[in-house]
Amino acid sequence: MSLRTVLRAQARELAGDHCCWPGCTSAGAELAHLHSVGMGGRKAADVITNVAWMCRKHARMTDGMQENWPDFKQGHNALLGEGWEERIPMSGWAWARAEALTRLVAERRRALGFDERAL
């Protein structure tokens, strides 16, 4: 079994099969890296503390893709708070998003009693 297959199963179990993006009620559909894997893949990014289970829409947002600005902005308002696009320079959006998701997912995992050191 590949590492990504194991991570996908763990992330899905930890999320209860729901998208982890704040305010999203959709079922999760795919593994998303919180901090970018980068072109060609970065093995160090394939760890349970850097992945989450998300719906397709929010997995794309995690990658920085926007299908339309209103959805992108609304999703980021839920994650980073109103006015994020004025507080955070555009060059820092990806980092701020990744750090906020990392904290959010870690808090949820701790609340569920998962020890990330054991994963």
C-alpha positions as CSV (number, residue, x, y, z in Angstrom):
1,M,0.0,0.0,0.0
2,S,1.4,3.4,-1.0
3,L,2.1,6.2,1.5
4,R,-0.6,8.4,-0.1
5,T,-3.1,5.6,0.2
6,V,-2.4,5.3,3.9
7,L,-2.5,9.1,4.4
8,R,-5.8,9.3,2.4
9,A,-7.4,6.6,4.7
10,Q,-6.1,8.3,7.9
11,A,-7.2,11.8,6.8
12,R,-10.7,10.5,5.8
13,E,-11.1,8.6,9.1
14,L,-10.0,11.7,11.1
15,A,-12.4,13.9,9.3
16,G,-15.3,11.5,9.6
17,D,-15.6,11.7,5.8
18,H,-16.6,15.4,5.9
19,C,-14.8,18.3,4.4
20,C,-12.6,20.0,7.0
21,W,-12.9,23.5,5.6
22,P,-14.7,25.7,8.2
23,G,-18.4,26.0,7.5
24,C,-18.4,23.4,4.8
25,T,-21.1,20.8,5.1
26,S,-20.1,18.8,2.0
27,A,-18.7,15.3,2.1
28,G,-15.0,15.0,1.7
29,A,-13.8,13.7,-1.6
30,E,-10.0,13.9,-1.7
31,L,-6.8,14.3,0.1
32,A,-5.4,17.8,0.1
33,H,-2.0,19.0,1.2
34,L,-2.1,22.0,3.5
35,H,1.4,23.2,2.6
36,S,2.2,22.7,-1.0
37,V,3.8,19.5,-2.3
38,G,5.3,21.5,-5.2
39,M,6.0,20.5,-8.7
40,G,7.1,16.9,-8.9
41,G,6.2,16.2,-5.3
42,R,8.1,16.8,-2.1
43,K,8.3,13.6,0.1
44,A,8.5,15.7,3.3
45,A,5.0,17.0,2.6
46,D,3.5,13.6,2.8
47,V,2.8,13.5,6.5
48,I,-0.5,13.3,8.4
49,T,0.0,16.7,9.9
50,N,0.2,18.3,6.4
51,V,-2.9,16.6,4.9
52,A,-6.7,16.9,5.3
53,W,-9.8,15.4,3.8
54,M,-11.8,18.0,1.8
55,C,-14.5,18.4,-0.8
56,R,-13.2,19.1,-4.3
57,K,-14.0,22.8,-4.2
58,H,-12.0,23.4,-1.0
59,A,-9.2,21.1,-2.1
60,R,-8.8,23.4,-5.2
61,M,-8.9,26.4,-2.9
62,T,-6.1,24.8,-0.8
63,D,-4.1,24.7,-4.0
64,G,-4.8,28.4,-4.5
65,M,-7.1,27.9,-7.4
66,Q,-10.2,30.0,-7.7
67,E,-13.1,29.2,-10.0
68,N,-14.7,32.5,-9.1
69,W,-13.7,35.3,-6.7
70,P,-16.9,35.4,-4.6
71,D,-16.6,31.7,-3.6
72,F,-12.9,32.1,-3.0
73,K,-13.3,35.1,-0.9
74,Q,-16.2,33.6,1.1
75,G,-14.2,30.4,1.8
76,H,-11.3,32.4,3.0
77,N,-13.5,34.7,5.1
78,A,-14.6,31.5,7.0
79,L,-11.0,30.5,7.4
80,L,-9.0,33.7,7.9
81,G,-11.7,36.2,9.0
82,E,-13.3,39.2,7.2
83,G,-10.8,41.5,5.6
84,W,-8.1,38.9,5.1
85,E,-7.4,40.1,1.6
86,E,-6.5,43.6,2.9
87,R,-4.6,42.4,6.0
88,I,-2.5,39.7,4.3
89,P,-0.4,40.6,1.2
90,M,-1.3,38.6,-1.8
91,S,2.2,36.9,-1.7
92,G,1.3,35.6,1.7
93,W,-2.2,34.2,1.0
94,A,-1.0,30.6,0.4
95,W,1.1,30.5,3.6
96,A,-1.7,32.1,5.7
97,R,-4.2,29.6,4.3
98,A,-1.9,26.6,4.9
99,E,-1.1,27.7,8.5
100,A,-4.8,28.4,9.4
101,L,-5.8,25.0,8.0
102,T,-2.9,23.2,9.8
103,R,-4.0,24.7,13.1
104,L,-7.7,24.0,12.5
105,V,-7.1,20.4,11.5
106,A,-4.7,19.8,14.4
107,E,-7.3,21.2,16.9
108,R,-10.0,18.9,15.5
109,R,-7.7,15.9,15.7
110,R,-6.7,16.7,19.3
111,A,-10.4,17.2,20.2
112,L,-11.1,13.7,18.8
113,G,-8.3,12.3,20.9
114,F,-5.9,11.4,18.1
115,D,-2.3,11.5,18.9
116,E,-0.6,12.7,15.8
117,R,2.8,11.4,17.0
118,A,1.4,7.9,16.8
119,L,0.2,8.3,13.2
